[in-house]
């Protein structure tokens, strides 16, 4: 079920909050746990069994780990949880990709294809469980709590299917006891409305242009149209995922939880390094704390640091999807981060104008590598962006002028909303009637668009 849907907003959400708020405080975890299972089952009626099995296995391993006296026993249960979690992720998300490459190398069919559908949210809730058992292993947390607390943490519906990736230690105290005030509910509603507007009024609208570019055919577009398409997708994926994250934070706030933010105005970064401090913050934190630092981080010399970064960015690319374009995308950022670290990173950080221009040129190109899974089609598109036209350009200057007339205003609005302006406006209008008016206007405009059939899935549901 989509947050940006009439069914969720006017059916599921009111019924859930009615049950949640009439329930005494001690029973709200049960309502949230059961409500989250219903929410997931409405989208994935079969794979809910996989999620429940994952919760049972990880909770059992976590309890055994907490009770184990020696380090060897703790390692055994950590290994058991990791084998199950990563094994399930491999089978459902990566096996067919692995089989296809093995078969291609062998020149014959050695491995069969499973053809399994990707369970909704498996990449996100798997990483949450891994973070919990890993924190328990190193002693960052002492206990996984009760089964109800752990289950509620894993399948809490606001961030179940597309994050943010919440660490157990961030919400463990709130799972036991949380104070809910009228102001928290008000803030939650504000964030939900603004996130809904980001998704419906910006991401959905700008996606129309990118879909048109795809429909034309990459070999038929001119260089300016190719850049417009890349910029359109850059706005689409940002406002889509930022909108989802804001709605998740808002829903969590309305239930008494503080869900961490996932974005910090990433398109205002001054380097690729800075961009990844601001984009999908909780995913970057996961790879830093549970992969990069355990491997030694930057503490074992330059060569080891480079190798660690290589592994982290290969895994970051692969996490997003079982396709070579994602690996190329991740390793492309690895190369950029190494170059910035050793050569020109400090220059970009000191000179804001050059840094911003660098990011604004880099990001649209990187998102095309991310979006276009067919490597041959990707090569065609990148050539079009570079002005290397292999065939006849069918969509050129005349169409570009028309596109600018039709979509120019939307590009300007998206560009403005990708700066610090929305954040600063929100802070300036906080606790005023102006903010209430803006949120109401955004909400009902979004509902109108949804009623007109403007809804489309969140992009990160694919991962």
C-alpha positions in Angstrom: 0.0 0.0 0.0 1.3 3.4 -0.9 1.5 6.3 1.5 0.5 8.5 -1.4 -2.8 6.7 -2.0 -6.5 7.5 -1.2 -6.9 4.1 0.4 -4.0 4.7 2.8 -4.8 8.3 3.7 -8.6 7.9 4.1 -9.0 4.3 5.0 -6.0 2.6 6.6 -4.6 5.5 8.5 -7.7 6.8 10.2 -8.7 3.2 11.3 -5.2 2.5 12.5 -4.9 5.8 14.5 -8.4 5.2 16.0 -7.2 1.9 17.4 -3.8 3.3 18.4 -5.1 6.2 20.4 -8.0 4.5 22.1 -5.6 1.7 23.3 -3.9 2.3 26.7 -0.3 3.1 26.5 0.8 -0.5 27.4 -1.1 -1.9 24.4 0.1 0.4 21.7 3.1 -1.7 20.6 0.6 -4.5 19.9 -1.6 -2.3 17.8 1.5 -1.0 15.9 2.8 -4.5 15.4 -0.5 -6.0 14.1 -1.3 -2.8 12.1 2.1 -3.1 10.4 1.5 -6.7 9.6 -1.8 -5.8 8.0 -0.2 -2.9 6.1 2.5 -5.3 4.7 0.0 -8.1 4.0 -2.1 -5.7 1.8 0.9 -5.3 -0.5 2.7 -8.7 0.1 0.2 -11.3 1.3 2.6 -14.2 0.8 6.0 -12.8 1.8 4.7 -11.7 5.2 5.6 -15.2 6.2 9.2 -14.6 5.2 9.3 -11.4 7.3 7.8 -13.1 10.3 10.3 -16.0 10.0 13.1 -13.5 9.8 11.9 -11.8 12.9 11.7 -15.1 14.8 15.2 -16.2 13.7 16.9 -12.9 14.5 15.1 -12.5 17.8 16.1 -16.0 18.8 19.7 -15.5 17.8 19.7 -12.1 19.6 18.4 -13.6 22.9 20.9 -16.5 22.7 23.7 -14.0 22.0 22.6 -11.9 25.0 22.6 -14.9 27.3 26.0 -16.3 26.0 28.9 -16.0 28.4 31.8 -16.4 26.1 32.9 -14.5 22.9 32.8 -17.8 21.0 29.1 -18.4 21.8 28.2 -14.9 20.8 30.1 -15.3 17.5 28.2 -18.4 16.7 24.8 -16.8 17.1 25.9 -13.7 15.2 27.1 -15.9 12.4 23.8 -17.8 12.4 21.7 -14.6 12.1 24.0 -13.2 9.4 23.8 -16.4 7.4 20.1 -16.4 7.5 19.6 -12.7 6.7 22.2 -12.5 3.9 21.2 -15.9 2.6 17.5 -14.9 2.3 18.6 -11.6 0.6 20.8 -13.5 -1.8 18.1 -16.1 -2.7 15.4 -13.6 -3.3 17.3 -10.6 -4.7 20.6 -11.8 -6.2 20.5 -15.5 -7.1 19.1 -15.1 -10.7 21.7 -12.4 -11.3 24.5 -14.7 -10.0 23.1 -17.6 -12.0 23.0 -15.5 -15.2 26.6 -14.5 -14.9 27.8 -18.0 -14.0 26.0 -19.4 -17.0 27.4 -16.7 -19.3 30.9 -17.4 -18.1 30.5 -21.2 -18.5 28.8 -20.8 -21.9 26.0 -23.1 -20.9 23.3 -23.4 -18.3 24.9 -24.6 -15.0 22.4 -22.9 -12.6 18.6 -22.7 -12.9 16.7 -19.4 -12.6 14.4 -19.2 -9.6 12.2 -16.4 -10.9 11.3 -15.2 -7.4 9.6 -11.9 -7.0 11.5 -9.5 -4.8 9.8 -9.3 -1.3 8.7 -5.7 -0.6 11.2 -3.9 1.7 13.5 -6.9 2.2 16.7 -4.8 1.8 15.5 -2.4 4.5 14.2 -4.7 7.2 17.1 -7.1 6.7 19.6 -4.3 7.3 17.7 -3.2 10.4 17.9 -6.7 11.9 21.6 -7.0 11.0 22.3 -3.7 12.7 20.5 -4.9 15.9 22.3 -8.2 16.2 25.7 -6.5 15.3 25.1 -3.9 18.0 24.2 -6.6 20.5 27.4 -8.5 19.6 29.7 -5.6 20.2 27.8 -4.5 23.3 26.3 -1.3 22.1 22.9 -2.6 23.3 22.4 -5.1 26.1 19.2 -6.8 25.0 16.8 -7.0 22.1 13.9 -6.4 24.5 10.7 -8.4 24.4 9.6 -10.2 21.2 6.8 -7.6 20.8 9.3 -4.8 21.0 11.7 -6.4 18.6 8.9 -7.3 16.1 7.5 -3.8 16.3 10.9 -2.3 15.6 11.5 -4.5 12.5 8.1 -4.1 10.9 7.0 -0.6 12.0 5.0 0.4 8.9 6.2 4.0 8.5 9.7 2.9 7.6 9.2 -0.8 6.8 9.4 -0.9 3.0 11.7 2.0 2.1 13.5 3.2 5.2 15.0 5.2 6.8 17.1 2.3 8.2 16.5 2.8 11.9 19.0 1.4 14.5 17.4 -0.4 17.5 19.3 1.7 20.0 17.5 4.8 18.5 14.0 3.6 19.4 14.5 1.0 22.1 13.6 3.4 24.9 10.6 4.6 23.0 9.4 1.0 22.4 9.3 0.6 26.2 7.8 4.0 27.0 7.0 7.0 24.9 5.4 10.3 25.6 3.0 11.6 23.0 1.9 15.2 23.0 -0.4 17.3 20.9 2.6 19.2 19.5 4.2 15.9 18.3 1.0 15.0 16.5 0.9 18.4 14.9 4.6 18.2 13.8 3.9 14.7 12.5 1.0 15.9 10.4 3.1 18.8 9.0 5.9 16.5 7.9 3.4 14.0 6.4 1.7 16.7 4.4 4.9 18.2 3.1 6.3 14.7 2.2 3.0 13.9 0.4 3.4 17.2 -1.6 7.0 16.4 -2.4 6.0 13.0 -3.8 2.7 13.9 -5.6 3.2 17.5 -6.7 6.9 17.4 -7.6 8.2 13.9 -8.1 5.1 12.6 -9.9 4.8 15.7 -12.1 8.5 15.9 -13.2 8.5 12.1 -13.8 6.1 12.8 -16.8 8.9 14.4 -18.7 11.4 11.7 -18.0 8.8 9.1 -19.1 8.4 11.1 -22.3 12.2 11.0 -23.0 12.2 7.2 -22.4 9.3 6.8 -24.8 11.0 8.8 -27.6 14.0 6.5 -27.6 17.5 7.6 -26.5 19.1 7.5 -29.9 16.6 10.1 -31.2 17.1 12.9 -28.7 19.4 15.9 -28.8 22.0 16.7 -26.2 20.0 19.5 -24.5 16.9 17.2 -24.3 19.2 14.4 -22.9 20.4 16.7 -20.1 16.8 17.8 -19.4 15.8 14.2 -19.1 18.7 13.5 -16.7 17.9 16.5 -14.6 14.2 15.6 -14.5 15.0 12.1 -13.2 17.4 13.7 -10.7 14.6 15.7 -9.3 12.1 12.8 -9.5 14.2 10.4 -7.4 15.1 13.1 -4.9 11.5 14.3 -4.2 10.2 10.8 -4.4 12.5 9.4 -1.7 12.7 12.6 0.3 8.9 12.7 0.3 8.7 9.1 1.5 11.2 9.8 4.3 9.3 12.9 5.4 6.1 10.9 5.5 7.8 8.2 7.5 9.2 10.7 10.0 5.8 12.3 10.3 3.9 9.1 10.9 6.6 8.0 13.4 6.2 11.4 15.2 2.5 11.0 15.4 3.1 7.7 17.3 5.7 9.0 19.6 8.8 7.8 17.7 11.8 9.9 16.5 12.7 8.4 13.1 16.1 9.7 11.9 16.2 12.0 8.9 17.5 10.6 5.7 18.3 13.7 3.7 20.1 17.0 4.3 19.7 19.0 1.1 22.0 16.7 -0.9 21.9 18.8 -4.2 23.5 21.7 -2.3 26.6 19.6 -1.6 30.1 20.7 -2.8 31.6 17.3 -3.6 30.6 13.7 -4.2 31.9 13.0 -0.6 29.6 15.8 0.7 26.7 14.5 -1.4 26.9 11.1 0.3 26.9 12.7 3.7 23.6 14.2 2.8 21.9 11.5 0.6 20.3 8.4 2.1 22.1 9.2 5.4 21.0 6.0 7.2 22.2 3.7 4.4 25.6 5.4 4.4 25.7 5.1 8.2 25.0 1.4 8.0 27.9 0.7 5.6 30.2 2.9 7.6 29.4 1.4 11.0 28.9 -2.3 10.0 31.3 -2.7 7.0 33.9 0.1 6.7 34.9 0.5 10.4 35.0 -3.3 11.2 37.3 -3.7 8.1 39.7 -1.2 9.7 38.3 2.1 8.2 41.2 4.5 7.5 43.3 3.2 10.4 45.5 0.8 8.5 47.2 2.8 5.8 46.3 4.2 2.4 46.1 1.0 0.5 43.9 -0.7 3.0 41.6 2.3 3.2 41.2 2.3 -0.6 40.4 -1.5 -0.5 37.8 -0.9 2.2 36.2 1.9 0.2 36.1 -0.3 -2.9 34.3 -3.0 -1.0 31.8 -0.5 0.6 30.9 1.1 -2.7 30.7 -2.2 -4.6 28.2 -3.3 -1.9 26.4 0.0 -1.9 25.8 -0.4 -5.7 24.8 -4.0 -5.4 22.4 -3.2 -2.5 20.4 -1.1 -4.8 19.8 -3.9 -7.3 21.0 -7.1 -9.0 22.3 -5.5 -12.1 25.7 -4.4 -13.5 24.7 -0.8 -13.9 24.3 -0.5 -10.1 27.7 -2.0 -9.5 29.2 0.5 -12.1 27.3 3.3 -10.4 28.7 2.4 -7.0 32.2 1.9 -8.2 32.0 5.2 -10.1 31.4 7.0 -6.8 34.3 5.0 -5.3 36.6 6.4 -7.9 35.3 9.9 -7.4 35.7 9.7 -3.6 39.2 8.4 -3.9 40.1 11.2 -6.3 38.6 13.8 -4.0 40.3 12.4 -0.9 43.7 12.4 -2.6 43.6 15.3 -5.0 40.9 18.0 -5.4 38.4 17.5 -2.6 39.8 20.3 -0.4 39.6 22.7 -3.3 35.9 21.9 -3.9 35.1 22.3 -0.3 36.9 25.7 -0.1 35.4 27.1 -3.3 31.6 26.8 -3.1 30.8 27.9 -6.7 33.1 25.3 -8.2 31.9 22.6 -5.8 28.3 23.2 -6.6 28.9 23.2 -10.3 30.8 20.0 -10.0 27.9 18.3 -8.2 25.3 19.7 -10.5 27.2 18.2 -13.5 28.0 15.0 -11.8 24.7 14.1 -10.2 22.5 13.9 -13.4 25.1 11.7 -15.1 25.4 9.4 -12.1 21.6 9.0 -11.9 21.5 7.9 -15.5 23.9 5.1 -14.7 21.6 4.3 -11.8 18.4 4.3 -13.7 19.2 2.7 -17.1 19.8 -1.0 -16.4 20.6 -1.9 -20.0 24.3 -1.1 -20.4 24.0 -0.7 -24.2 21.1 1.8 -23.8 23.1 3.5 -21.0 26.1 4.0 -23.4 23.7 5.5 -26.0 22.3 7.9 -23.5 25.6 9.0 -22.1 26.8 9.6 -25.7 23.8 11.8 -26.3 24.6 13.8 -23.2 28.2 14.2 -24.5 27.0 15.3 -27.9 28.1 12.1 -29.7 25.2 11.2 -31.9 25.3 7.9 -33.6 22.0 8.3 -35.5 19.6 10.9 -36.7 18.4 13.3 -34.0 14.6 13.4 -34.2 13.9 15.5 -31.2 16.0 18.7 -31.4 15.7 22.5 -31.0 12.0 22.8 -32.0 10.9 20.2 -29.4 13.3 21.6 -26.8 11.6 25.0 -27.0 8.2 23.3 -26.6 9.5 21.3 -23.6 10.8 24.5 -22.0 7.4 26.2 -22.4 5.6 23.2 -21.0 7.9 22.2 -18.2 10.2 25.1 -17.6 8.2 26.4 -14.6 8.3 22.9 -13.0 12.0 22.6 -13.4 12.4 26.0 -11.7 10.1 25.0 -8.8 12.0 21.7 -8.3 15.3 23.5 -8.4 14.1 26.0 -5.7 12.8 23.2 -3.5 16.1 21.3 -3.8 17.9 24.2 -2.1 17.8 25.3 1.5 14.7 27.4 0.9 12.0 24.8 2.0 13.9 24.0 5.2 14.5 27.6 6.1 10.8 28.5 5.3 9.6 25.7 7.5 11.7 26.8 10.4 10.6 30.5 9.9 6.9 29.6 9.8 7.1 26.9 12.6 4.2 27.1 15.0 2.4 29.8 12.9 -1.0 29.7 11.1 0.9 30.3 7.8 2.4 26.8 8.1 -0.9 25.3 8.9 -2.4 27.0 5.8 0.5 25.8 3.6 0.2 22.2 4.8 -3.5 22.1 4.3 -3.1 23.6 0.8 -0.4 21.0 -0.1 -2.5 18.2 1.3 -5.7 18.9 -0.6 -3.8 19.7 -3.8 -2.1 16.3 -3.4 -5.4 14.5 -2.7 -6.9 16.2 -5.8 -4.0 14.9 -7.9 -4.3 11.4 -6.5 -8.0 11.4 -7.2 -7.2 12.3 -10.8 -5.1 9.2 -11.0 -1.6 10.7 -10.5 -0.3 8.1 -8.0 2.7 6.0 -8.9 4.9 3.7 -6.8 7.8 5.0 -4.9 11.1 4.4 -6.7 12.9 2.9 -3.7 10.2 0.1 -3.5 12.3 -1.6 -6.2 15.2 -2.1 -3.8 
